[in-house]
Amino acid sequence: MLHFIEIRYFGWNVTTFTFLAVLFFGLYGAWGLYHQVKKLHVIGTKSVSVITNLCYAAMFITLLPYGIVMEQLAPCTQFLLRFPFVLFILLKLYKGNGGFTKKEWSVAGMLVLVLLYMFINVRLVSMVLLWVGAVAAVDQPVQIWRNKTPGGVSVQAYWSFWWACVFWFAYGSVMKDIYIMSWSIAYVIVYSATIVLFYKHRN
């Protein structure tokens, strides 16, 4: 029986609470990505990291097969709520920047190779890409710092990511899960840097 079926009882157990919290932050994250799409349309693509969004796309792609294999609905909802926006963002970046650079194509190629390993061990790929995403997210504050402007970066998107990772850190602390705590705090640090640099250079 699928784990998420427990929510039909509306009992406040860990499974139910986690699912509802993940659903809430999935919707909140989708709202943030929607604002990112709008910002790209109005302001343009300047300072928006292609590498960060490529890694996000790969990370979200793994959530659908991961959720199916692990019989969990929450990862599947994250894929459905967020991946379409990230894909649209990448299309806007590709068009707005006149294509991708050799470095960006190289990153995309490496991510495809990693994704192919899903057919062997989707759980491992999903875990690896969580950390790859955290490392790649550093490119976003770097782009803002380098250009001295947030350009088309949406601060609403990064606030939604920030709060989601704060939730995961709190959840990992309660569950005494060092792995969740470690990657969530890594994301919180990177997103904090992005938000600080956004407000510093927004004028």
Disulfide bonds with the S-S distance in Angstrom:
none
